[in-house]
Amino acid sequence: MSKPLDYIFPNPPQGLNPGDLDLNRIPQHVALIMDGNGRWAKKRGWKRLRGHKAGIEAVRESIRMASDLGIRYLTIYSFSSENWSRPQDEVVGLMDLFAKTMLAEVDGLHEEHVRVKTIGDLTALPADTRDAFDEAWEKTKDNDGMTLVVAVNYGSRNEILHAVERYMEDAGTALEHGVEPEPLTEQALSDRMMTAGIPDPDLLIRTSGEMRVSNFLLWQIAYTELVVTDVLWPDFDRYEFLRALLQYQGRDRRFGGVK
């Protein structure tokens, strides 16, 4: 159940009318590529990590607004499997930031009935960071509100490869027991993805104006609507989110068919 629009968007900028949003057409699943923290900091003559810290408020704002609107799943791309190549001090700072932020936010998320789930290879994370995400899952796993999916040390190509490997292992086990293997279908692979049980995103938003998907949910976004905004992530607020939702609602989703 969504909250009233005047509560969610109390002071809209001139020319932006929250009443244009159709609450009956809110996407079930929104994914976010949160890009531009480093450039935001660089423009101000600051270190990149300060941009990541500034971006935390945009994450909070997006979670609150998505939950208030009744969006059921919000997936955020927080750290890719390729991000390890960044400067060591930035990576160490990010891992510490993840741990501290998750521990600081989990009680509030729990009170709002948000369920926190992670996708990606957490085994490569520092113990404190991994423990923070594990604690968030254990505390919130039975909640029935919005599911917040945090993609950390995540890469979609690896996810697809691992799904194929799991299918082959399951097929081999079936043959060993004289059982016909499950047919290899799209559903069979979807059931072995890290996102199993979660509907594919309806809308993918990328900030900072970059026109690429950066190895994020490649399998899942086959028919996802894409919205790219030039706004850098720390400046992304609920009104930028609203603009993206209005763009989404203006699209004609045909899923490969003709209407």
C-alpha positions in Angstrom: 0.0 0.0 0.0 1.5 3.3 -1.1 1.4 6.5 1.0 -0.3 9.7 -0.3 1.7 11.5 -3.0 1.7 14.8 -1.1 3.4 13.0 1.7 6.0 11.4 -0.5 6.6 14.5 -2.6 6.0 17.5 -0.3 7.8 20.3 -2.2 8.0 19.4 -5.9 10.1 21.7 -8.1 8.1 24.0 -10.4 6.9 22.2 -13.5 7.0 18.7 -11.9 3.5 17.5 -10.8 3.5 14.3 -8.6 -0.2 14.0 -9.4 0.8 12.9 -12.9 2.1 9.7 -11.5 -0.4 6.8 -11.9 -0.2 4.8 -8.7 -1.9 1.9 -10.5 1.2 1.6 -12.8 4.0 1.7 -10.3 6.8 -0.7 -11.4 7.1 -3.8 -9.3 10.9 -3.9 -9.5 13.3 -0.9 -10.0 17.0 -1.4 -10.4 19.6 1.4 -9.9 23.1 1.9 -11.3 24.3 4.5 -8.9 27.0 6.3 -10.9 28.9 9.5 -10.6 30.1 9.7 -6.9 33.7 10.1 -8.0 33.0 12.8 -10.5 30.7 14.6 -8.0 33.6 14.8 -5.5 36.2 15.7 -8.2 34.1 18.7 -9.3 34.4 20.0 -5.7 38.1 19.2 -5.4 37.5 16.4 -2.9 38.7 12.8 -2.8 36.5 10.2 -4.5 35.6 8.5 -1.2 33.8 11.7 -0.1 31.6 11.3 -3.1 30.7 7.8 -2.1 29.8 9.0 1.4 27.7 11.8 0.0 25.9 9.2 -2.1 24.6 7.4 1.0 21.9 10.0 1.5 20.7 9.4 -2.1 20.5 5.7 -1.3 18.4 6.5 1.8 16.1 8.8 -0.1 15.6 6.2 -2.9 14.8 3.4 -0.4 12.3 5.6 1.5 10.5 6.8 -1.6 10.4 3.4 -3.3 9.0 1.8 -0.1 6.4 4.6 0.3 5.3 4.2 -3.3 4.7 0.5 -2.9 7.6 -0.7 -5.1 8.1 -4.3 -4.1 11.8 -4.7 -5.1 14.6 -2.2 -5.3 18.0 -3.4 -6.5 21.1 -1.2 -6.1 24.4 -1.8 -7.8 26.8 -0.9 -5.0 30.1 -2.6 -6.1 30.8 -4.6 -9.2 33.3 -7.5 -9.5 35.4 -5.2 -11.7 35.6 -2.4 -9.1 38.4 -4.2 -7.3 40.7 -2.5 -9.9 40.1 0.9 -8.4 42.7 2.5 -6.2 43.3 0.5 -3.0 42.4 3.3 -0.6 39.1 3.8 -2.3 38.2 0.1 -2.2 39.2 -0.2 1.5 37.2 2.9 2.2 34.2 1.6 0.3 34.2 -1.7 2.2 34.3 0.1 5.5 31.5 2.4 4.4 29.4 -0.6 3.4 29.8 -2.2 6.8 29.2 1.0 8.8 26.2 2.1 6.7 24.5 -1.3 6.8 24.9 -1.6 10.6 23.6 1.9 11.0 20.6 1.5 8.7 19.4 -2.0 9.4 17.2 -1.2 12.5 15.4 1.6 10.5 14.9 -0.7 7.5 13.6 -3.4 9.8 11.1 -1.0 11.4 9.8 -0.2 7.9 9.5 -4.0 7.2 12.1 -3.9 4.5 13.9 -7.1 3.7 17.6 -6.8 2.9 19.1 -9.4 0.4 22.5 -9.4 -1.3 23.6 -10.8 -4.6 27.2 -11.3 -5.6 30.2 -13.1 -4.2 30.4 -12.0 -0.5 33.2 -14.5 0.2 35.7 -12.0 -1.2 34.6 -9.2 1.1 36.4 -8.2 4.3 35.0 -10.1 7.3 33.4 -7.0 8.9 31.6 -6.1 5.6 30.4 -9.6 5.0 29.2 -9.9 8.6 27.2 -6.6 8.3 25.4 -7.9 5.3 24.8 -11.3 6.9 23.4 -9.5 10.0 21.1 -7.4 7.9 19.7 -10.5 6.2 19.2 -12.4 9.4 17.4 -9.5 11.0 15.1 -8.7 8.1 14.6 -12.0 6.2 11.0 -12.5 7.5 9.8 -9.0 6.7 7.0 -8.6 4.3 7.6 -5.1 2.9 9.9 -4.0 0.1 12.9 -6.2 -0.7 16.1 -4.2 -1.0 18.6 -6.2 -3.1 22.2 -5.0 -2.7 24.5 -6.1 -5.5 28.0 -6.2 -4.0 31.0 -7.8 -5.7 28.5 -8.7 -8.4 29.1 -9.4 -12.1 26.3 -10.6 -14.4 28.5 -12.7 -16.7 29.8 -14.6 -13.7 26.3 -15.0 -12.5 25.2 -16.5 -15.8 28.2 -18.9 -15.9 27.5 -20.1 -12.4 23.9 -20.7 -13.3 24.9 -22.9 -16.2 27.4 -24.7 -14.0 24.7 -25.4 -11.4 22.3 -26.7 -14.1 25.0 -29.0 -15.4 25.8 -30.3 -11.9 22.1 -30.9 -11.2 21.7 -32.6 -14.6 24.7 -34.8 -13.8 23.3 -35.7 -10.4 20.0 -36.6 -12.0 21.7 -38.9 -14.5 23.7 -40.6 -11.8 20.4 -41.5 -10.1 18.8 -42.7 -13.4 16.5 -39.7 -13.5 15.8 -37.6 -16.7 17.4 -34.2 -16.2 15.3 -31.1 -16.1 15.2 -29.6 -19.7 17.5 -26.7 -20.3 15.0 -23.7 -20.5 15.1 -20.0 -19.8 13.2 -20.8 -16.6 15.7 -23.5 -15.6 18.5 -20.9 -15.7 16.4 -18.2 -14.1 15.8 -20.5 -11.2 19.6 -20.8 -10.7 20.4 -17.1 -10.9 21.2 -15.2 -7.7 17.9 -13.4 -8.3 15.8 -16.6 -8.3 12.3 -15.8 -7.0 12.6 -12.1 -7.8 10.7 -10.7 -10.8 12.9 -9.1 -13.5 13.2 -5.3 -13.2 10.5 -3.3 -14.9 12.7 -0.2 -14.8 16.5 0.4 -14.7 17.7 3.9 -13.9 21.3 4.9 -14.4 22.7 8.2 -13.2 25.6 10.3 -14.5 24.6 10.1 -18.2 26.7 7.0 -19.1 25.0 4.9 -21.8 25.9 1.4 -20.7 24.7 -1.3 -18.3 28.1 -2.2 -16.9 27.7 -6.0 -16.5 24.6 -5.5 -14.4 21.6 -8.0 -14.5 22.3 -8.8 -18.2 19.9 -11.9 -18.0 17.2 -10.1 -16.1 16.9 -6.8 -18.0 16.0 -8.3 -21.4 12.8 -6.3 -21.5 13.5 -3.8 -18.8 12.8 -0.1 -19.6 16.0 2.0 -19.3 16.1 5.6 -18.1 19.4 7.5 -18.1 19.8 10.8 -16.3 22.7 13.2 -16.4 22.4 13.8 -12.6 25.3 12.5 -10.6 24.3 10.0 -7.9 24.8 12.2 -4.8 22.3 14.7 -6.4 19.7 12.0 -7.2 16.7 12.7 -5.0 13.1 11.6 -4.9 12.1 14.1 -7.5 14.7 12.7 -10.0 13.3 9.3 -9.1 9.8 10.7 -9.9 11.0 12.0 -13.3 12.3 8.5 -14.1 9.0 6.9 -13.0 7.0 9.3 -15.2 9.3 8.5 -18.2 8.6 4.8 -17.5 4.9 5.3 -17.4 5.0 7.1 -20.7 6.5 4.1 -22.4 4.5 1.4 -24.4 5.9 -1.9 -23.1 5.3 -4.5 -25.9 7.8 -7.2 -24.8 8.6 -7.9 -28.4 5.0 -8.0 -29.6 2.9 -5.5 -31.5 0.0 -3.5 -30.1 
